Each structure stands twice: as structure tokens, then as C-alpha cells.
Amino acid sequence: MSEQNAQVCPICGVKIIPGGQVEDQVIFKVGPVGTRAILNQRVCQYVKKPGCINKNP
């Protein structure tokens, strides 16, 4: 896992760490580490706001 390539969403504050050949890891402000699928279920009501980095609906 390479945190140097991580992105932090300025809208919801999650950190997305690219997984390469495995799923991306998502670090939430609160709770356990998850995946983009969990991100979409939990906080992606923000995805339509300008600046959101999670453009994987």
C-alpha cells in the first residue's frame, strides 16, 4: 500500500489509497478501513458536489 499516492477528498475528508491490483483502501474519519464500495454506501451523498474525488459511482 503506497500512501504517497493517497488522495484526500476535500468534501467528505476520506483518504483513498490506490490498491494497484487489489481494491483501493478507503480510510474514513471514523470507523474501520473500507473499500470504494463501502464509501459509496456510507458517504457518497457528497459525490455530486464539486471537488469530490470519488467519481466511481
All heavy atoms as a GROMACS GRO file, in nm:
protein
  428
    1MET      N    1   0.085  -0.117   0.000
    1MET     CA    2   0.000   0.000   0.000
    1MET      C    3   0.089   0.123   0.000
    1MET      O    4   0.176   0.138   0.081
    1MET     CB    5  -0.089  -0.011   0.123
    1MET     CG    6  -0.158   0.114   0.162
    1MET     SD    7  -0.284   0.089   0.289
    1MET     CE    8  -0.197   0.016   0.423
    2SER      N    9   0.066   0.212  -0.093
    2SER     CA   10   0.151   0.330  -0.107
    2SER      C   11   0.074   0.455  -0.068
    2SER      O   12  -0.004   0.508  -0.147
    2SER     CB   13   0.200   0.340  -0.252
    2SER     OG   14   0.276   0.456  -0.267
    3GLU      N   15   0.099   0.503   0.054
    3GLU     CA   16   0.027   0.621   0.100
    3GLU      C   17   0.074   0.748   0.029
    3GLU      O   18   0.006   0.849   0.035
    3GLU     CB   19   0.040   0.635   0.251
    3GLU     CG   20  -0.045   0.533   0.322
    3GLU     CD   21  -0.083   0.575   0.462
    3GLU    OE1   22  -0.105   0.695   0.484
    3GLU    OE2   23  -0.090   0.487   0.547
    4GLN      N   24   0.188   0.743  -0.038
    4GLN     CA   25   0.234   0.864  -0.109
    4GLN      C   26   0.145   0.894  -0.227
    4GLN      O   27   0.140   1.008  -0.272
    4GLN     CB   28   0.379   0.849  -0.152
    4GLN     CG   29   0.402   0.748  -0.265
    4GLN     CD   30   0.549   0.726  -0.291
    4GLN    OE1   31   0.627   0.714  -0.200
    4GLN    NE2   32   0.586   0.722  -0.417
    5ASN      N   33   0.070   0.797  -0.277
    5ASN     CA   34  -0.023   0.819  -0.388
    5ASN      C   35  -0.165   0.841  -0.338
    5ASN      O   36  -0.257   0.846  -0.418
    5ASN     CB   37  -0.020   0.700  -0.484
    5ASN     CG   38   0.112   0.688  -0.555
    5ASN    OD1   39   0.180   0.787  -0.577
    5ASN    ND2   40   0.151   0.567  -0.589
    6ALA      N   41  -0.184   0.850  -0.208
    6ALA     CA   42  -0.317   0.866  -0.150
    6ALA      C   43  -0.376   1.002  -0.186
    6ALA      O   44  -0.304   1.099  -0.205
    6ALA     CB   45  -0.311   0.850   0.002
    7GLN      N   46  -0.508   1.004  -0.194
    7GLN     CA   47  -0.581   1.128  -0.219
    7GLN      C   48  -0.675   1.150  -0.100
    7GLN      O   49  -0.731   1.054  -0.047
    7GLN     CB   50  -0.666   1.116  -0.344
    7GLN     CG   51  -0.589   1.101  -0.473
    7GLN     CD   52  -0.685   1.086  -0.589
    7GLN    OE1   53  -0.763   0.993  -0.595
    7GLN    NE2   54  -0.680   1.182  -0.680
    8VAL      N   55  -0.693   1.274  -0.061
    8VAL     CA   56  -0.788   1.307   0.044
    8VAL      C   57  -0.899   1.392  -0.019
    8VAL      O   58  -0.872   1.492  -0.084
    8VAL     CB   59  -0.721   1.384   0.160
    8VAL    CG1   60  -0.824   1.425   0.263
    8VAL    CG2   61  -0.611   1.300   0.222
    9CYS      N   62  -1.022   1.348   0.001
    9CYS     CA   63  -1.135   1.421  -0.055
    9CYS      C   64  -1.161   1.547   0.027
    9CYS      O   65  -1.182   1.538   0.148
    9CYS     CB   66  -1.260   1.333  -0.055
    9CYS     SG   67  -1.401   1.417  -0.129
   10PRO      N   68  -1.160   1.664  -0.037
   10PRO     CA   69  -1.184   1.787   0.036
   10PRO      C   70  -1.331   1.803   0.077
   10PRO      O   71  -1.363   1.886   0.162
   10PRO     CB   72  -1.144   1.896  -0.064
   10PRO     CG   73  -1.165   1.834  -0.197
   10PRO     CD   74  -1.133   1.687  -0.179
   11ILE      N   75  -1.418   1.721   0.024
   11ILE     CA   76  -1.561   1.731   0.054
   11ILE      C   77  -1.597   1.649   0.178
   11ILE      O   78  -1.654   1.701   0.272
   11ILE     CB   79  -1.647   1.687  -0.067
   11ILE    CG1   80  -1.610   1.766  -0.192
   11ILE    CG2   81  -1.796   1.697  -0.035
   11ILE    CD1   82  -1.625   1.916  -0.180
   12CYS      N   83  -1.564   1.520   0.179
   12CYS     CA   84  -1.604   1.435   0.291
   12CYS      C   85  -1.489   1.396   0.382
   12CYS      O   86  -1.509   1.341   0.488
   12CYS     CB   87  -1.678   1.310   0.243
   12CYS     SG   88  -1.575   1.195   0.149
   13GLY      N   89  -1.364   1.422   0.339
   13GLY     CA   90  -1.249   1.400   0.424
   13GLY      C   91  -1.191   1.260   0.425
   13GLY      O   92  -1.100   1.232   0.501
   14VAL      N   93  -1.242   1.169   0.341
   14VAL     CA   94  -1.185   1.035   0.339
   14VAL      C   95  -1.052   1.036   0.265
   14VAL      O   96  -1.025   1.122   0.180
   14VAL     CB   97  -1.279   0.931   0.273
   14VAL    CG1   98  -1.409   0.919   0.346
   14VAL    CG2   99  -1.301   0.957   0.127
   15LYS      N  100  -0.966   0.939   0.300
   15LYS     CA  101  -0.838   0.921   0.231
   15LYS      C  102  -0.850   0.794   0.148
   15LYS      O  103  -0.888   0.688   0.200
   15LYS     CB  104  -0.725   0.905   0.332
   15LYS     CG  105  -0.589   0.886   0.267
   15LYS     CD  106  -0.483   0.850   0.370
   15LYS     CE  107  -0.414   0.973   0.420
   15LYS     NZ  108  -0.298   0.940   0.507
   16ILE      N  109  -0.821   0.804   0.018
   16ILE     CA  110  -0.827   0.690  -0.072
   16ILE      C  111  -0.685   0.653  -0.112
   16ILE      O  112  -0.612   0.735  -0.168
   16ILE     CB  113  -0.913   0.721  -0.197
   16ILE    CG1  114  -1.055   0.755  -0.155
   16ILE    CG2  115  -0.912   0.602  -0.293
   16ILE    CD1  116  -1.145   0.800  -0.267
   17ILE      N  117  -0.649   0.528  -0.082
   17ILE     CA  118  -0.515   0.479  -0.113
   17ILE      C  119  -0.528   0.378  -0.227
   17ILE      O  120  -0.592   0.274  -0.210
   17ILE     CB  121  -0.450   0.411   0.009
   17ILE    CG1  122  -0.443   0.511   0.125
   17ILE    CG2  123  -0.312   0.357  -0.026
   17ILE    CD1  124  -0.402   0.450   0.256
   18PRO      N  125  -0.472   0.410  -0.345
   18PRO     CA  126  -0.483   0.319  -0.459
   18PRO      C  127  -0.424   0.183  -0.425
   18PRO      O  128  -0.318   0.173  -0.364
   18PRO     CB  129  -0.401   0.387  -0.570
   18PRO     CG  130  -0.392   0.530  -0.529
   18PRO     CD  131  -0.396   0.530  -0.378
   19GLY      N  132  -0.497   0.077  -0.467
   19GLY     CA  133  -0.455  -0.058  -0.434
   19GLY      C  134  -0.378  -0.128  -0.545
   19GLY      O  135  -0.332  -0.238  -0.526
   20GLY      N  136  -0.366  -0.066  -0.661
   20GLY     CA  137  -0.296  -0.132  -0.770
   20GLY      C  138  -0.378  -0.249  -0.822
   20GLY      O  139  -0.483  -0.229  -0.880
   21GLN      N  140  -0.331  -0.371  -0.797
   21GLN     CA  141  -0.401  -0.489  -0.845
   21GLN      C  142  -0.512  -0.536  -0.751
   21GLN      O  143  -0.590  -0.623  -0.786
   21GLN     CB  144  -0.302  -0.602  -0.870
   21GLN     CG  145  -0.206  -0.571  -0.981
   21GLN     CD  146  -0.107  -0.683  -1.006
   21GLN    OE1  147  -0.099  -0.780  -0.932
   21GLN    NE2  148  -0.030  -0.670  -1.111
   22VAL      N  149  -0.517  -0.481  -0.631
   22VAL     CA  150  -0.624  -0.513  -0.536
   22VAL      C  151  -0.712  -0.390  -0.520
   22VAL      O  152  -0.680  -0.283  -0.570
   22VAL     CB  153  -0.568  -0.559  -0.399
   22VAL    CG1  154  -0.491  -0.688  -0.414
   22VAL    CG2  155  -0.481  -0.453  -0.338
   23GLU      N  156  -0.820  -0.405  -0.446
   23GLU     CA  157  -0.911  -0.292  -0.426
   23GLU      C  158  -0.845  -0.175  -0.356
   23GLU      O  159  -0.759  -0.194  -0.270
   23GLU     CB  160  -1.031  -0.336  -0.342
   23GLU     CG  161  -1.146  -0.391  -0.422
   23GLU     CD  162  -1.270  -0.401  -0.337
   23GLU    OE1  163  -1.278  -0.496  -0.260
   23GLU    OE2  164  -1.357  -0.313  -0.350
   24ASP      N  165  -0.888  -0.055  -0.392
   24ASP     CA  166  -0.842   0.064  -0.322
   24ASP      C  167  -0.887   0.056  -0.177
   24ASP      O  168  -0.992   0.000  -0.147
   24ASP     CB  169  -0.903   0.191  -0.384
   24ASP     CG  170  -0.856   0.216  -0.526
   24ASP    OD1  171  -0.759   0.152  -0.569
   24ASP    OD2  172  -0.918   0.301  -0.592
   25GLN      N  173  -0.806   0.111  -0.088
   25GLN     CA  174  -0.845   0.120   0.052
   25GLN      C  175  -0.893   0.261   0.080
   25GLN      O  176  -0.838   0.358   0.029
   25GLN     CB  177  -0.729   0.088   0.144
   25GLN     CG  178  -0.698  -0.060   0.149
   25GLN     CD  179  -0.609  -0.092   0.267
   25GLN    OE1  180  -0.518  -0.017   0.298
   25GLN    NE2  181  -0.636  -0.202   0.331
   26VAL      N  182  -0.997   0.271   0.162
   26VAL     CA  183  -1.055   0.399   0.197
   26VAL      C  184  -1.046   0.413   0.349
   26VAL      O  185  -1.093   0.326   0.422
   26VAL     CB  186  -1.201   0.408   0.150
   26VAL    CG1  187  -1.263   0.540   0.194
   26VAL    CG2  188  -1.209   0.395  -0.002
   27ILE      N  189  -0.983   0.522   0.394
   27ILE     CA  190  -0.971   0.548   0.536
   27ILE      C  191  -1.070   0.660   0.570
   27ILE      O  192  -1.057   0.772   0.522
   27ILE     CB  193  -0.827   0.588   0.573
   27ILE    CG1  194  -0.732   0.474   0.535
   27ILE    CG2  195  -0.818   0.621   0.722
   27ILE    CD1  196  -0.586   0.507   0.552
   28PHE      N  197  -1.168   0.624   0.651
   28PHE     CA  198  -1.271   0.719   0.692
   28PHE      C  199  -1.224   0.798   0.813
   28PHE      O  200  -1.135   0.755   0.886
   28PHE     CB  201  -1.401   0.645   0.725
   28PHE     CG  202  -1.457   0.568   0.609
   28PHE    CD1  203  -1.431   0.433   0.592
   28PHE    CD2  204  -1.535   0.631   0.514
   28PHE    CE1  205  -1.482   0.362   0.485
   28PHE    CE2  206  -1.587   0.562   0.406
   28PHE     CZ  207  -1.560   0.427   0.391
   29LYS      N  208  -1.286   0.912   0.838
   29LYS     CA  209  -1.255   0.990   0.959
   29LYS      C  210  -1.288   0.909   1.084
   29LYS      O  211  -1.219   0.919   1.184
   29LYS     CB  212  -1.333   1.121   0.960
   29LYS     CG  213  -1.283   1.224   0.864
   29LYS     CD  214  -1.363   1.351   0.881
   29LYS     CE  215  -1.307   1.460   0.793
   29LYS     NZ  216  -1.379   1.586   0.811
   30VAL      N  217  -1.395   0.831   1.078
   30VAL     CA  218  -1.439   0.749   1.191
   30VAL      C  219  -1.470   0.609   1.139
   30VAL      O  220  -1.531   0.594   1.034
   30VAL     CB  221  -1.568   0.810   1.254
   30VAL    CG1  222  -1.620   0.722   1.365
   30VAL    CG2  223  -1.542   0.950   1.304
   31GLY      N  224  -1.427   0.507   1.211
   31GLY     CA  225  -1.459   0.370   1.175
   31GLY      C  226  -1.343   0.299   1.109
   31GLY      O  227  -1.236   0.356   1.089
   32PRO      N  228  -1.367   0.173   1.073
   32PRO     CA  229  -1.260   0.091   1.015
   32PRO      C  230  -1.229   0.128   0.870
   32PRO      O  231  -1.308   0.194   0.803
   32PRO     CB  232  -1.317  -0.050   1.023
   32PRO     CG  233  -1.464  -0.032   1.019
   32PRO     CD  234  -1.491   0.099   1.091
   33VAL      N  235  -1.114   0.081   0.824
   33VAL     CA  236  -1.074   0.098   0.684
   33VAL      C  237  -1.173   0.020   0.598
   33VAL      O  238  -1.219  -0.088   0.636
   33VAL     CB  239  -0.930   0.046   0.662
   33VAL    CG1  240  -0.893   0.047   0.515
   33VAL    CG2  241  -0.832   0.128   0.743
   34GLY      N  242  -1.207   0.076   0.482
   34GLY     CA  243  -1.302   0.010   0.394
   34GLY      C  244  -1.256   0.013   0.249
   34GLY      O  245  -1.138   0.028   0.220
   35THR      N  246  -1.352   0.000   0.160
   35THR     CA  247  -1.328   0.000   0.015
   35THR      C  248  -1.414   0.108  -0.048
   35THR      O  249  -1.497   0.169   0.017
   35THR     CB  250  -1.367  -0.136  -0.046
   35THR    OG1  251  -1.507  -0.156  -0.025
   35THR    CG2  252  -1.288  -0.251   0.016
   36ARG      N  253  -1.396   0.126  -0.180
   36ARG     CA  254  -1.480   0.225  -0.250
   36ARG      C  255  -1.628   0.185  -0.244
   36ARG      O  256  -1.716   0.271  -0.240
   36ARG     CB  257  -1.436   0.240  -0.395
   36ARG     CG  258  -1.314   0.329  -0.409
   36ARG     CD  259  -1.292   0.359  -0.558
   36ARG     NE  260  -1.170   0.433  -0.578
   36ARG     CZ  261  -1.165   0.565  -0.590
   36ARG    NH1  262  -1.275   0.637  -0.585
   36ARG    NH2  263  -1.050   0.626  -0.610
   37ALA      N  264  -1.657   0.054  -0.244
   37ALA     CA  265  -1.797   0.010  -0.235
   37ALA      C  266  -1.859   0.057  -0.104
   37ALA      O  267  -1.972   0.106  -0.101
   37ALA     CB  268  -1.805  -0.142  -0.246
   38ILE      N  269  -1.784   0.045   0.004
   38ILE     CA  270  -1.833   0.092   0.134
   38ILE      C  271  -1.844   0.243   0.133
   38ILE      O  272  -1.940   0.300   0.186
   38ILE     CB  273  -1.743   0.041   0.248
   38ILE    CG1  274  -1.755  -0.111   0.257
   38ILE    CG2  275  -1.780   0.107   0.380
   38ILE    CD1  276  -1.655  -0.176   0.349
   39LEU      N  277  -1.748   0.310   0.071
   39LEU     CA  278  -1.754   0.456   0.059
   39LEU      C  279  -1.883   0.498  -0.010
   39LEU      O  280  -1.952   0.589   0.034
   39LEU     CB  281  -1.632   0.507  -0.018
   39LEU     CG  282  -1.629   0.656  -0.053
   39LEU    CD1  283  -1.625   0.741   0.073
   39LEU    CD2  284  -1.511   0.687  -0.142
   40ASN      N  285  -1.917   0.430  -0.118
   40ASN     CA  286  -2.039   0.464  -0.192
   40ASN      C  287  -2.163   0.443  -0.106
   40ASN      O  288  -2.258   0.521  -0.114
   40ASN     CB  289  -2.049   0.381  -0.320
   40ASN     CG  290  -1.948   0.425  -0.423
   40ASN    OD1  291  -1.904   0.540  -0.424
   40ASN    ND2  292  -1.910   0.334  -0.510
   41GLN      N  293  -2.163   0.341  -0.022
   41GLN     CA  294  -2.277   0.314   0.064
   41GLN      C  295  -2.288   0.414   0.178
   41GLN      O  296  -2.397   0.450   0.219
   41GLN     CB  297  -2.267   0.174   0.124
   41GLN     CG  298  -2.282   0.064   0.024
   41GLN     CD  299  -2.248  -0.072   0.085
   41GLN    OE1  300  -2.208  -0.084   0.199
   41GLN    NE2  301  -2.263  -0.175   0.004
   42ARG      N  302  -2.174   0.459   0.233
   42ARG     CA  303  -2.175   0.538   0.355
   42ARG      C  304  -2.180   0.688   0.336
   42ARG      O  305  -2.257   0.757   0.401
   42ARG     CB  306  -2.049   0.507   0.438
   42ARG     CG  307  -2.056   0.373   0.504
   42ARG     CD  308  -1.935   0.344   0.585
   42ARG     NE  309  -1.918   0.435   0.697
   42ARG     CZ  310  -1.813   0.433   0.776
   42ARG    NH1  311  -1.716   0.348   0.755
   42ARG    NH2  312  -1.803   0.518   0.876
   43VAL      N  313  -2.094   0.743   0.252
   43VAL     CA  314  -2.082   0.889   0.249
   43VAL      C  315  -2.095   0.951   0.112
   43VAL      O  316  -2.082   1.071   0.100
   43VAL     CB  317  -1.948   0.937   0.311
   43VAL    CG1  318  -1.942   0.902   0.456
   43VAL    CG2  319  -1.830   0.883   0.235
   44CYS      N  320  -2.122   0.874   0.012
   44CYS     CA  321  -2.116   0.935  -0.120
   44CYS      C  322  -2.239   1.012  -0.161
   44CYS      O  323  -2.262   1.035  -0.279
   44CYS     CB  324  -2.070   0.836  -0.224
   44CYS     SG  325  -1.894   0.861  -0.249
   45GLN      N  326  -2.314   1.061  -0.062
   45GLN     CA  327  -2.415   1.160  -0.096
   45GLN      C  328  -2.345   1.289  -0.137
   45GLN      O  329  -2.404   1.378  -0.194
   45GLN     CB  330  -2.513   1.185   0.020
   45GLN     CG  331  -2.453   1.253   0.140
   45GLN     CD  332  -2.400   1.156   0.246
   45GLN    OE1  333  -2.375   1.040   0.219
   45GLN    NE2  334  -2.384   1.205   0.366
   46TYR      N  335  -2.215   1.296  -0.110
   46TYR     CA  336  -2.135   1.414  -0.146
   46TYR      C  337  -2.082   1.409  -0.290
   46TYR      O  338  -2.028   1.506  -0.338
   46TYR     CB  339  -2.016   1.426  -0.053
   46TYR     CG  340  -2.052   1.438   0.092
   46TYR    CD1  341  -2.022   1.337   0.181
   46TYR    CD2  342  -2.115   1.552   0.140
   46TYR    CE1  343  -2.054   1.348   0.315
   46TYR    CE2  344  -2.149   1.564   0.274
   46TYR     CZ  345  -2.118   1.462   0.361
   46TYR     OH  346  -2.150   1.472   0.493
   47VAL      N  347  -2.094   1.294  -0.356
   47VAL     CA  348  -2.029   1.274  -0.485
   47VAL      C  349  -2.071   1.377  -0.591
   47VAL      O  350  -1.995   1.405  -0.682
   47VAL     CB  351  -2.048   1.129  -0.536
   47VAL    CG1  352  -2.188   1.108  -0.590
   47VAL    CG2  353  -1.945   1.093  -0.639
   48LYS      N  354  -2.187   1.434  -0.578
   48LYS     CA  355  -2.232   1.531  -0.676
   48LYS      C  356  -2.180   1.672  -0.649
   48LYS      O  357  -2.200   1.762  -0.728
   48LYS     CB  358  -2.385   1.531  -0.682
   48LYS     CG  359  -2.439   1.401  -0.738
   48LYS     CD  360  -2.588   1.401  -0.748
   48LYS     CE  361  -2.632   1.265  -0.804
   48LYS     NZ  362  -2.772   1.246  -0.798
   49LYS      N  363  -2.114   1.692  -0.536
   49LYS     CA  364  -2.061   1.823  -0.503
   49LYS      C  365  -1.931   1.846  -0.577
   49LYS      O  366  -1.850   1.754  -0.592
   49LYS     CB  367  -2.040   1.836  -0.352
   49LYS     CG  368  -2.170   1.838  -0.276
   49LYS     CD  369  -2.149   1.874  -0.132
   49LYS     CE  370  -2.284   1.883  -0.062
   49LYS     NZ  371  -2.272   1.934   0.072
   50PRO      N  372  -1.905   1.968  -0.622
   50PRO     CA  373  -1.779   1.998  -0.691
   50PRO      C  374  -1.660   1.973  -0.598
   50PRO      O  375  -1.664   2.005  -0.481
   50PRO     CB  376  -1.791   2.148  -0.722
   50PRO     CG  377  -1.936   2.180  -0.711
   50PRO     CD  378  -1.995   2.083  -0.615
   51GLY      N  379  -1.558   1.909  -0.653
   51GLY     CA  380  -1.437   1.882  -0.577
   51GLY      C  381  -1.427   1.741  -0.523
   51GLY      O  382  -1.321   1.701  -0.476
   52CYS      N  383  -1.536   1.664  -0.527
   52CYS     CA  384  -1.532   1.526  -0.477
   52CYS      C  385  -1.438   1.443  -0.564
   52CYS      O  386  -1.440   1.453  -0.686
   52CYS     CB  387  -1.672   1.465  -0.478
   52CYS     SG  388  -1.674   1.294  -0.422
   53ILE      N  389  -1.352   1.363  -0.499
   53ILE     CA  390  -1.256   1.281  -0.575
   53ILE      C  391  -1.308   1.142  -0.603
   53ILE      O  392  -1.244   1.066  -0.674
   53ILE     CB  393  -1.120   1.271  -0.503
   53ILE    CG1  394  -1.135   1.200  -0.368
   53ILE    CG2  395  -1.057   1.409  -0.488
   53ILE    CD1  396  -1.003   1.166  -0.302
   54ASN      N  397  -1.423   1.104  -0.549
   54ASN     CA  398  -1.476   0.970  -0.571
   54ASN      C  399  -1.574   0.971  -0.688
   54ASN      O  400  -1.694   0.972  -0.670
   54ASN     CB  401  -1.545   0.917  -0.445
   54ASN     CG  402  -1.583   0.772  -0.462
   54ASN    OD1  403  -1.513   0.697  -0.526
   54ASN    ND2  404  -1.696   0.734  -0.406
   55LYS      N  405  -1.520   0.969  -0.805
   55LYS     CA  406  -1.604   0.971  -0.926
   55LYS      C  407  -1.626   0.830  -0.981
   55LYS      O  408  -1.636   0.810  -1.100
   55LYS     CB  409  -1.539   1.060  -1.032
   55LYS     CG  410  -1.528   1.204  -0.988
   55LYS     CD  411  -1.662   1.266  -0.954
   55LYS     CE  412  -1.647   1.410  -0.911
   55LYS     NZ  413  -1.767   1.469  -0.859
   56ASN      N  414  -1.633   0.729  -0.892
   56ASN     CA  415  -1.661   0.592  -0.929
   56ASN      C  416  -1.799   0.554  -0.878
   56ASN      O  417  -1.811   0.489  -0.775
   56ASN     CB  418  -1.558   0.496  -0.867
   56ASN     CG  419  -1.441   0.471  -0.955
   56ASN    OD1  420  -1.437   0.516  -1.067
   56ASN    ND2  421  -1.345   0.397  -0.904
   57PRO      N  422  -1.906   0.594  -0.945
   57PRO     CA  423  -2.040   0.564  -0.892
   57PRO      C  424  -2.068   0.415  -0.891
   57PRO      O  425  -2.009   0.339  -0.961
   57PRO     CB  426  -2.132   0.638  -0.988
   57PRO     CG  427  -2.056   0.660  -1.111
   57PRO     CD  428  -1.911   0.662  -1.072
   0.00000   0.00000   0.00000
